[in-house]
Amino acid sequence: MPAGSPALKRKLEDFVGRLAKRFGDMRGKLEISADTGVRLADIGGLTGAKRDIQGLAFVLTAPDLYRKWGAKPPNGVLLYGPAGAGKTLLAKALASEADAVFHHVHVSNIFTKFPAESGEILQEIFGAVKENGRGVLYLDEMEALPFDRAAFPEDLRGGGRRLMATLSENLDDLAEAEQALAVASTDRADAVDPGLIRRGRFDRFVEVPLPEADDREEILRLHQARAERSAGRPIFAPLNYDALIPRTAKMSGADLGEIVQRALEEKVRLEGSGAAPGLVTTEDLQREIEHHRRTKELVEKIRYGQYL
């Protein structure tokens, strides 16, 4: 069935419903989509990573090309890089480019919410991937495994070992299916279990770095264009990117999206309060950049216990 067909969409909804009846609400743990709505052209920057993703789509759409050139397609892909850099967007774009069903598994939530049944849930998901035609299995936050660490209770460590065994076995099986590709992401590549990083499992690595200056400008322009398409009218004044971009050093694509969103929300607040706000200006974005920077500094201090 084509990825966008009504019959397949009903089948996917029925599968998630059956899981929910057996294991409880799956929201925030598993999302399955026949169309993610994200294309590579929607992602700013990340030129190298997008080129890799474009090539990986041929694993699903044109496996004969690998045989023609005597190459072996990768069995699994690990996207690694800092939080907010665009790993999930790239995984969604891969599914779109390949016209594949996107199975998004939040590994940490599956395990912590269903420690005893997590292996069984994962087994069911792998089965669905193989049954639903062309598919991408996206395992988000792989650094959450394994839980076989002294800091965790024995029941969690035992569950982690069982889940790792299930995951490894199913990745080996999935490698034989030409219509499926496993993709994992992590903010901490050093924390991924070494047993998963080998031929036949996750054997292709794609770095997803923080954007450089030119990439950050492209990302801001994409957010601007997307907001104006949604509004159906111009809502930004001409922006001075030479003034904005240096202030966004070390920010991720997600950070930049949040900054634009905050500037738009401020216009909503002003108009809702009876004011007549003008277009979004360079000064508006500069103000939100500085606010976002202070907020991130506060979060980092809390994270590392400086306010405890």
Secondary structure as a PSIPRED ss2 file (coil, helix, strand):
# PSIPRED VFORMAT (PSIPRED V4.0)

   1 M C   1.000  0.000  0.000
   2 P C   1.000  0.000  0.000
   3 A C   1.000  0.000  0.000
   4 G C   1.000  0.000  0.000
   5 S C   1.000  0.000  0.000
   6 P H   0.000  1.000  0.000
   7 A H   0.000  1.000  0.000
   8 L H   0.000  1.000  0.000
   9 K H   0.000  1.000  0.000
  10 R H   0.000  1.000  0.000
  11 K H   0.000  1.000  0.000
  12 L H   0.000  1.000  0.000
  13 E H   0.000  1.000  0.000
  14 D H   0.000  1.000  0.000
  15 F H   0.000  1.000  0.000
  16 V H   0.000  1.000  0.000
  17 G H   0.000  1.000  0.000
  18 R H   0.000  1.000  0.000
  19 L H   0.000  1.000  0.000
  20 A H   0.000  1.000  0.000
  21 K H   0.000  1.000  0.000
  22 R H   0.000  1.000  0.000
  23 F H   0.000  1.000  0.000
  24 G C   1.000  0.000  0.000
  25 D C   1.000  0.000  0.000
  26 M C   1.000  0.000  0.000
  27 R C   1.000  0.000  0.000
  28 G C   1.000  0.000  0.000
  29 K C   1.000  0.000  0.000
  30 L E   0.000  0.000  1.000
  31 E E   0.000  0.000  1.000
  32 I E   0.000  0.000  1.000
  33 S E   0.000  0.000  1.000
  34 A C   1.000  0.000  0.000
  35 D C   1.000  0.000  0.000
  36 T C   1.000  0.000  0.000
  37 G C   1.000  0.000  0.000
  38 V C   1.000  0.000  0.000
  39 R C   1.000  0.000  0.000
  40 L H   0.000  1.000  0.000
  41 A H   0.000  1.000  0.000
  42 D H   0.000  1.000  0.000
  43 I C   1.000  0.000  0.000
  44 G C   1.000  0.000  0.000
  45 G C   1.000  0.000  0.000
  46 L C   1.000  0.000  0.000
  47 T H   0.000  1.000  0.000
  48 G H   0.000  1.000  0.000
  49 A H   0.000  1.000  0.000
  50 K H   0.000  1.000  0.000
  51 R H   0.000  1.000  0.000
  52 D H   0.000  1.000  0.000
  53 I H   0.000  1.000  0.000
  54 Q H   0.000  1.000  0.000
  55 G H   0.000  1.000  0.000
  56 L H   0.000  1.000  0.000
  57 A H   0.000  1.000  0.000
  58 F H   0.000  1.000  0.000
  59 V H   0.000  1.000  0.000
  60 L H   0.000  1.000  0.000
  61 T H   0.000  1.000  0.000
  62 A C   1.000  0.000  0.000
  63 P H   0.000  1.000  0.000
  64 D H   0.000  1.000  0.000
  65 L H   0.000  1.000  0.000
  66 Y H   0.000  1.000  0.000
  67 R H   0.000  1.000  0.000
  68 K H   0.000  1.000  0.000
  69 W C   1.000  0.000  0.000
  70 G C   1.000  0.000  0.000
  71 A C   1.000  0.000  0.000
  72 K C   1.000  0.000  0.000
  73 P C   1.000  0.000  0.000
  74 P C   1.000  0.000  0.000
  75 N C   1.000  0.000  0.000
  76 G E   0.000  0.000  1.000
  77 V E   0.000  0.000  1.000
  78 L E   0.000  0.000  1.000
  79 L E   0.000  0.000  1.000
  80 Y E   0.000  0.000  1.000
  81 G C   1.000  0.000  0.000
  82 P C   1.000  0.000  0.000
  83 A C   1.000  0.000  0.000
  84 G C   1.000  0.000  0.000
  85 A C   1.000  0.000  0.000
  86 G C   1.000  0.000  0.000
  87 K H   0.000  1.000  0.000
  88 T H   0.000  1.000  0.000
  89 L H   0.000  1.000  0.000
  90 L H   0.000  1.000  0.000
  91 A H   0.000  1.000  0.000
  92 K H   0.000  1.000  0.000
  93 A H   0.000  1.000  0.000
  94 L H   0.000  1.000  0.000
  95 A H   0.000  1.000  0.000
  96 S H   0.000  1.000  0.000
  97 E H   0.000  1.000  0.000
  98 A C   1.000  0.000  0.000
  99 D C   1.000  0.000  0.000
 100 A C   1.000  0.000  0.000
 101 V E   0.000  0.000  1.000
 102 F E   0.000  0.000  1.000
 103 H E   0.000  0.000  1.000
 104 H E   0.000  0.000  1.000
 105 V E   0.000  0.000  1.000
 106 H E   0.000  0.000  1.000
 107 V H   0.000  1.000  0.000
 108 S H   0.000  1.000  0.000
 109 N H   0.000  1.000  0.000
 110 I H   0.000  1.000  0.000
 111 F H   0.000  1.000  0.000
 112 T H   0.000  1.000  0.000
 113 K H   0.000  1.000  0.000
 114 F C   1.000  0.000  0.000
 115 P C   1.000  0.000  0.000
 116 A C   1.000  0.000  0.000
 117 E C   1.000  0.000  0.000
 118 S H   0.000  1.000  0.000
 119 G H   0.000  1.000  0.000
 120 E H   0.000  1.000  0.000
 121 I H   0.000  1.000  0.000
 122 L H   0.000  1.000  0.000
 123 Q H   0.000  1.000  0.000
 124 E H   0.000  1.000  0.000
 125 I H   0.000  1.000  0.000
 126 F H   0.000  1.000  0.000
 127 G H   0.000  1.000  0.000
 128 A H   0.000  1.000  0.000
 129 V H   0.000  1.000  0.000
 130 K H   0.000  1.000  0.000
 131 E H   0.000  1.000  0.000
 132 N C   1.000  0.000  0.000
 133 G C   1.000  0.000  0.000
 134 R C   1.000  0.000  0.000
 135 G E   0.000  0.000  1.000
 136 V E   0.000  0.000  1.000
 137 L E   0.000  0.000  1.000
 138 Y E   0.000  0.000  1.000
 139 L E   0.000  0.000  1.000
 140 D E   0.000  0.000  1.000
 141 E C   1.000  0.000  0.000
 142 M H   0.000  1.000  0.000
 143 E H   0.000  1.000  0.000
 144 A H   0.000  1.000  0.000
 145 L C   1.000  0.000  0.000
 146 P C   1.000  0.000  0.000
 147 F C   1.000  0.000  0.000
 148 D C   1.000  0.000  0.000
 149 R C   1.000  0.000  0.000
 150 A C   1.000  0.000  0.000
 151 A C   1.000  0.000  0.000
 152 F C   1.000  0.000  0.000
 153 P C   1.000  0.000  0.000
 154 E H   0.000  1.000  0.000
 155 D H   0.000  1.000  0.000
 156 L H   0.000  1.000  0.000
 157 R H   0.000  1.000  0.000
 158 G H   0.000  1.000  0.000
 159 G H   0.000  1.000  0.000
 160 G H   0.000  1.000  0.000
 161 R H   0.000  1.000  0.000
 162 R H   0.000  1.000  0.000
 163 L H   0.000  1.000  0.000
 164 M H   0.000  1.000  0.000
 165 A H   0.000  1.000  0.000
 166 T H   0.000  1.000  0.000
 167 L H   0.000  1.000  0.000
 168 S H   0.000  1.000  0.000
 169 E H   0.000  1.000  0.000
 170 N H   0.000  1.000  0.000
 171 L H   0.000  1.000  0.000
 172 D H   0.000  1.000  0.000
 173 D H   0.000  1.000  0.000
 174 L H   0.000  1.000  0.000
 175 A C   1.000  0.000  0.000
 176 E C   1.000  0.000  0.000
 177 A C   1.000  0.000  0.000
 178 E C   1.000  0.000  0.000
 179 Q C   1.000  0.000  0.000
 180 A E   0.000  0.000  1.000
 181 L E   0.000  0.000  1.000
 182 A E   0.000  0.000  1.000
 183 V E   0.000  0.000  1.000
 184 A E   0.000  0.000  1.000
 185 S E   0.000  0.000  1.000
 186 T E   0.000  0.000  1.000
 187 D C   1.000  0.000  0.000
 188 R C   1.000  0.000  0.000
 189 A H   0.000  1.000  0.000
 190 D H   0.000  1.000  0.000
 191 A H   0.000  1.000  0.000
 192 V C   1.000  0.000  0.000
 193 D C   1.000  0.000  0.000
 194 P H   0.000  1.000  0.000
 195 G H   0.000  1.000  0.000
 196 L H   0.000  1.000  0.000
 197 I C   1.000  0.000  0.000
 198 R C   1.000  0.000  0.000
 199 R C   1.000  0.000  0.000
 200 G C   1.000  0.000  0.000
 201 R C   1.000  0.000  0.000
 202 F C   1.000  0.000  0.000
 203 D C   1.000  0.000  0.000
 204 R E   0.000  0.000  1.000
 205 F E   0.000  0.000  1.000
 206 V E   0.000  0.000  1.000
 207 E E   0.000  0.000  1.000
 208 V C   1.000  0.000  0.000
 209 P C   1.000  0.000  0.000
 210 L C   1.000  0.000  0.000
 211 P C   1.000  0.000  0.000
 212 E C   1.000  0.000  0.000
 213 A H   0.000  1.000  0.000
 214 D H   0.000  1.000  0.000
 215 D H   0.000  1.000  0.000
 216 R H   0.000  1.000  0.000
 217 E H   0.000  1.000  0.000
 218 E H   0.000  1.000  0.000
 219 I H   0.000  1.000  0.000
 220 L H   0.000  1.000  0.000
 221 R H   0.000  1.000  0.000
 222 L H   0.000  1.000  0.000
 223 H H   0.000  1.000  0.000
 224 Q H   0.000  1.000  0.000
 225 A H   0.000  1.000  0.000
 226 R H   0.000  1.000  0.000
 227 A H   0.000  1.000  0.000
 228 E H   0.000  1.000  0.000
 229 R H   0.000  1.000  0.000
 230 S H   0.000  1.000  0.000
 231 A H   0.000  1.000  0.000
 232 G C   1.000  0.000  0.000
 233 R C   1.000  0.000  0.000
 234 P C   1.000  0.000  0.000
 235 I C   1.000  0.000  0.000
 236 F E   0.000  0.000  1.000
 237 A C   1.000  0.000  0.000
 238 P C   1.000  0.000  0.000
 239 L C   1.000  0.000  0.000
 240 N C   1.000  0.000  0.000
 241 Y H   0.000  1.000  0.000
 242 D H   0.000  1.000  0.000
 243 A H   0.000  1.000  0.000
 244 L H   0.000  1.000  0.000
 245 I H   0.000  1.000  0.000
 246 P H   0.000  1.000  0.000
 247 R H   0.000  1.000  0.000
 248 T H   0.000  1.000  0.000
 249 A C   1.000  0.000  0.000
 250 K C   1.000  0.000  0.000
 251 M C   1.000  0.000  0.000
 252 S C   1.000  0.000  0.000
 253 G H   0.000  1.000  0.000
 254 A H   0.000  1.000  0.000
 255 D H   0.000  1.000  0.000
 256 L H   0.000  1.000  0.000
 257 G H   0.000  1.000  0.000
 258 E H   0.000  1.000  0.000
 259 I H   0.000  1.000  0.000
 260 V H   0.000  1.000  0.000
 261 Q H   0.000  1.000  0.000
 262 R H   0.000  1.000  0.000
 263 A H   0.000  1.000  0.000
 264 L H   0.000  1.000  0.000
 265 E H   0.000  1.000  0.000
 266 E H   0.000  1.000  0.000
 267 K H   0.000  1.000  0.000
 268 V H   0.000  1.000  0.000
 269 R H   0.000  1.000  0.000
 270 L H   0.000  1.000  0.000
 271 E H   0.000  1.000  0.000
 272 G H   0.000  1.000  0.000
 273 S C   1.000  0.000  0.000
 274 G C   1.000  0.000  0.000
 275 A C   1.000  0.000  0.000
 276 A C   1.000  0.000  0.000
 277 P C   1.000  0.000  0.000
 278 G C   1.000  0.000  0.000
 279 L C   1.000  0.000  0.000
 280 V E   0.000  0.000  1.000
 281 T C   1.000  0.000  0.000
 282 T H   0.000  1.000  0.000
 283 E H   0.000  1.000  0.000
 284 D H   0.000  1.000  0.000
 285 L H   0.000  1.000  0.000
 286 Q H   0.000  1.000  0.000
 287 R H   0.000  1.000  0.000
 288 E H   0.000  1.000  0.000
 289 I H   0.000  1.000  0.000
 290 E H   0.000  1.000  0.000
 291 H H   0.000  1.000  0.000
 292 H H   0.000  1.000  0.000
 293 R H   0.000  1.000  0.000
 294 R H   0.000  1.000  0.000
 295 T H   0.000  1.000  0.000
 296 K H   0.000  1.000  0.000
 297 E H   0.000  1.000  0.000
 298 L H   0.000  1.000  0.000
 299 V H   0.000  1.000  0.000
 300 E H   0.000  1.000  0.000
 301 K H   0.000  1.000  0.000
 302 I H   0.000  1.000  0.000
 303 R H   0.000  1.000  0.000
 304 Y C   1.000  0.000  0.000
 305 G C   1.000  0.000  0.000
 306 Q C   1.000  0.000  0.000
 307 Y C   1.000  0.000  0.000
 308 L C   1.000  0.000  0.000
